[in-house]
Amino acid sequence: MSRPGGWWRRKSTPAKVETYTRWSFHFICLCEMAAIGLPVLGQVGGRLALVLSLLVTAHAALGMVVVSRALDWTRGRRPQPLRLLWTLGVLTAALAVAALGIAEHGPSGDAVDTAAGSVFGGVLCFGAGIIALGVRDRRRVLAVVGGFGAGGGLVAWPLGVPGPAALGTAVIVLAGAGFLTFTAVFSVWLLNAVYALDEARETRARLAVAEERLRFGRDLHDVMGRNLAVIALKSELAVQLARRGRPEAVEQMIEVQRIAQESQREVRDVVRGYREADLEAELSGARGVLRAAGIDCEVSGETAGLPSEVQSALGWVVREATTNVLRHGDAKKCTVSVRMPKGRVVLTVQNDGAGAPSGTAGPGRAGGSGLAGLRERLSAVGGTLDASGADKGVFRLVAEVPLTAEPVLEVAS
């Protein structure tokens, strides 16, 4: 059974920002109902109040739908909701004209004028702000704001509103619509920036892996390219000599054998250098990378005196754990500790913001290829690896290696 709030902790940082942005605009629509629709019921009695309140509620409800569709469009999940935008624009204009007509030609009274005026200005301001979410071009956004502001003044004047009052109405609508539009545009920009930063972090991690692969491939090419070319030439020479019955063919094949054995040794050295990792260097690198990514990293413990094979195995644990913290979850703090109880060394990496429990996608996935590779490396020096969730939202990786165990020798095939 999932705990309360677990759905929020499982979200990534961009998803949290998107959820916050989406519900902020929904709350703005609810504020339209509360600030405009409900007071009408107390200010104006009878059926007129009920009709105005229902129209404002319908306007706010349609605004919620437009908010959801427009945000999905900005993220590329849906096409631009043009029909909904036009529908909201038409409903906004119709409701504003109706409210202004009620104020000028409807029942007399200050309460009616106040209620109609709040409906007139409110729906124009809220409508412009919501419509701006579905418009990407800056000029079109300015056109929406200017059009609502100018339209408010131009509509008010023919319906009997004096010129100065109509101008003031246009200015008020322009200011309110401009504020809500700026809020909408800035929120979308911020949401897109958060997603772009998250994609950049993922790209950086992939580039680091690709760079290491290129380095390994370059080293193998440098080692094997020349030797394979020499082997091919000497083998061809040995074939020609053997066809002529020359005894030098044996000497050439012996030379081919020697070059092949030397190549095997050089490849083994390259692979050994690729597999070995210095624990102190990996701890320092992990601290720098995590802090650069905005994650508070604390490293404690001593690594001096550890055998090279143990340092190499634990160095790979630190490297893989750092990669998991960057790629998965939403960590704010990570601690790395090295302890040396009697006869063994224990490396613990713990971070908060775990995206999923153990066994599923995320830093706790017990079946991931990264953790499987670490277990193979640790088993070569008699070590063990434990990866599990320490607490809600916390992931812990514990590697333990006995200092007295003899390393398992690798035999190159």
N, C-alpha and C positions, 0 to 999 in steps of 0.2 A: 504494500500500500504506500503510495507516494505521500511524502510529507507536504504540509501547506507551504506554498512558495517554491516548491521544487521546480515547477515549470519555469519560473523566473531564473533560478540559478542555472538551469540547463541551457539557457539562451546565451549566445555569444554577445560580445559587446555591441556590434552593429545591430543585432536583432533586438537588444534591449533599447537602444536609441530609437530604432524604428517603432517599437511598441510604445515607447514614451511619446514620440512625436504624434503617432496616430491617435492615441487616447487624449492627448492635449487638445487636438483639434475637435475631437468628439466632445470634450468638456466645454470647449468654446461654443459649440452648437447647443449644448445643454444650458449654457449661460444665456444664450439668446432666448430660449424658452422661459428661463426664470426671470430674466431682466425685462423682457418685453411682453411675453405672452401672459404670464400670471398677473402682473399688475393691471392689465386691461380688465380682468374680471372684477377687480375691486374699484376701478375708476369709472367704468362704464357698465351700466346694468343691462339686463335683458338679452335678447338674441344677438344684438350687435356685438356685445362683449364676447359672447360665445363664438361667433363667427370669426372675429378678429383673432381670438386666442387659438382657434383651430387652424387658421391660416398660418399664423406664426409657427405653430407646432409642426405643420406640414413643411414649412420652409426649412426649419431646423433639421427635421428628419431627412429631407432630401439633401441637405448640406452634409449630413453624416455619410450618406451613400456616396456623394461626390468626393468627400475626403478620402474614403477608402479606395475608390477606383483611381483617383488622381495620384495617390501615393504609390499604388501598384504600378501605375503608368510610369512614374519617375524611376522606378526600379526595374522597368522593362518586363514586367510580368503580364501586363494587359495593354491593349491598344488605348490610345488617348480617348477618354470618355466625352467625345464631342456632343453627343445627343444629351447627355446628362448636364453638361455645362450650359448648353443652350436652354434646356428646360429650366434649370435653376435661374438663369438670367431672365427668362420670360416671366417666371413666377415672381422673382424679385421686383421686376418693373411693375407687374400688375398689382402686386400687393402694396407697393409704394404709392402708385396712383390711386388705388382704392382708399388707402389711409388718408391721403391728401384730400381726396374728394369728400370723405366723411368729415374732415376737419373744416372744410370750407362750406359745404352744402348739407351736412348732416345735422343731427340734433345739436342744439346750442348748449354751451356750458364749458367752463374751463377744464373740467375733468375729461370731457370728450376730446377737446383740442390737445390736451397733454398726452392722452393715450394715443391719439392718431399721429401726433408728431413723433412720439417715441417709436411707433411702428414704422413710420416713414423713414426716419433716419437710421433706425437699427437694422432693418432688412437690407437697406442699401449698403451699409458698412459691412455687415456680416456676409452678404452676398458677394461683394467685391473681393473680400479676403479669401473666401473659399474658392471662387472661380480662379483666382490667381494661382492656386495649387495646380490647376490643369493646364497652365500656359507656361511655356518654357522660354520663349523669346522675351528679352527685357523690354523691347518697344511695345510688344503686345500687352505686357503687364502694365506698363504706364498708360497705355490706351484704355485698359479696363478701368483703372482708377480714375483717370481723367474723364472717361465717358460716364461713369456713375456720378461723379461730382457735378459735371456740367449738366447731365440729365436731370439730376435732382433740382438744380436751379431753374432749368428751362421748363420743366413740367410744373413747378410750383407757380411760376409767373402767370401762365394762361388760366390757371384755375382760381385766380383772384388774389394770390398772395402779393403784397406790395413788392416793388423792385428791390429795396434794401433788404427786406426779409428773405426774398428769394436768393439774393446774393449771399446772405449769411448762411442760408440753408446749404447752398452749394459748397461754401467753404467748410462748414461743419462736416458734411458728407465726405468731402475730399480729404479732410484730416483723419477722420475715423477710418475710412476705407484705406487710406494710405498706410496708417499704422498697422492694421490687420494684414494688409498685403505684404508689407515689409516683414512682419512676423512670419507669414507663410513662406515667403521666398527664402528668408534666412534659415528657417527650419529645414527646408528641403536641401539647401546648400550644405548645411551642417550634416544632415543624414548622408548625403552623397560623399562628403569628405570622410566620414567615419568608415564607410564601406571601402573607399579608396585606400585609406590607411591600412585597413585589415587585409585587403588584397596585396598591398605592397609588402606587408609582413610575410604573407604566404609566399610571395615571389622571392623575397630575400632568402627564405629558408630553402626554397627549391633551387635557387642559384648557388647557394653554398654547397648543396649536394651535387649539383651538376659540375661545379668547379672542381670538387674533389674527384669526381669520376673522370673529368678531362685530364687532371693531373696524373691519375693512375694510368689512364690509357696512353698518355704521352710517355710516361716512364717505360711502359711495356713496349711501345713502339721503338723507343731509343735502344732498348736492350735487344729486342728480337729482330728488328728490321735488318741490321747488317749481318747478324749471325745466320739468319735464314737465307739471305742472299748468297752468303759464302757456302752454306750447306748445299744449296741448289746447284751452284757452279761446280763444286767438287764432286757431287754425286753424278752430274752429267759427264765430268771428266773421267770418273771411275768407270762409268758404263762404256765409254768409248775405248778406254784402255783394256777393259775386260773383253770386249768384242775382238780386239786385236791380239789377245793372249799375252798382254804385257803384265809383268809382276807388279808394276807400280800401282795397279788398281787396288791392291790390298792396302798399300800405304795411304792412298787417298781415302779409302773407306775408314781406316783407322783415324785419320784426321777428321773426317765427318763425325765419327763417334765422339771424339774429344770435344769438338765444337758443340755438339748436341748436349753433352754432359755439362759443359761450361754454361751454355744457355739455360739449362735447367737450374743450375746453381744461382745464376743471376736473377732469373724469374723468382726463385724462392726468396732471394734477398729483397727484391722489390715488394713482394707480397708481405714479407715479414715487416718491412718498414711501413707498409700501408696499414697493417693490422696493429702495430704497436702505437700506443698513445701515452704521453707523459701525464701522470695524474695531476701534478702541480700546474702544468700548463693548461690542462683542460679545466681545472677549477678556476683559474684566473680568467680564461676565456669565457666560461659560463657566467661568471660574475659580470664581466663587461657586456656580454651580449644581452643578458636579461635586464640589466639596468638601462641599457640603450633602448630596450623595448618598453620601458616604463614599469618594469617589475622589480620590486625591492628584493635583492638577493643577499643573503648572509651566508658566509662560508666559515666554518670553524673546524679545528682539528689540525693535526700534524701528519705530514706524509713522508717525512725523512726516514730513511732506513728501510723502506719497503722494497722487496725484491722487484726487479724490472718486470717480470711477467705478471706480478700482482698489480703493479702500477698500470701496466698496459690494459689489463682486463677492467680495472676500476675506472680508468680513464675513458674507456668506451661506454661504461655505464653513465658517467657524467655527461658525455657527449649526447647519447641517446635520450637521456632524461631531459636535458636542456632543449633538445629538438621537440620533444613531446610537450613541454611547457609552452613553447612558442606556438606550436601548431594547434593545440587542442585546449579547450577550456578558456577561462578568462581569469588568469592568475593575476593577483596583485602582489603576492609575496611568495618567495621561494627560499627555503633553507637547505643548506648542504652541510652535512657534518661527517667527519671521519673520526672514528673511535677505534682504539686498539686494545680491546680487552686481552686477557691472557691467551696467547697463542692464536689470535685471529684478528682480523681487521674488518670493521663494519662501516659501510658507506650508506648513509641515509639521505635521500632527496625527497623533500616534502613541499607541496605547493597547495595553495587554496584555489578556488575557482574551477574545480574539476567539473568538466562538462557532462559527465555521465558516470554511472557506477561501473564497478569492475565487470568486465566481460562484454561491454558494449563499446560502441564507437566513442573514442575519447582517450584521455591519457591513461585510463585504467583498463584498457582492453587487454585482457590476459592473453588473447590469442593472436596479438599483432605480431607481424614478422620482426619488428624491431626488438621486442622483448624476447622473442624466441632466439634471435641471434645473440642477445646478451647472455641468455642462459647457456648457450653453446660455448661462448667465450669463457664464462665463469666455470663451467664444468671442466674446462681444460686445465684449470688450476685448483680443482677440487672445491669450487665455490658454489653458492646457491643464490637465487634471486627471488624476492617476494614482492609482488606488486598488488596493492589492494588499497581500498578507500579507508583511511584512518578515521574519518568522521564525515558528517554531511558536508559535501563540497570540498573535501580535502583528500588529496591523493598522495600516497607514500610509496616510495621505491626503496627497498632495502637489499643491499648486496653484501654478502658475508663470505670472506675468503680465509681459510686457515693458513697461517704463516708457516706451518710445519709440513704442509702437504707438498708432495712432489708433483710438479706440473706434468700434465699428460702431453707427451711428445706428438707432434703432428707429422704425419708421413705424407709427403707429396706424391701424388699419383702421376 
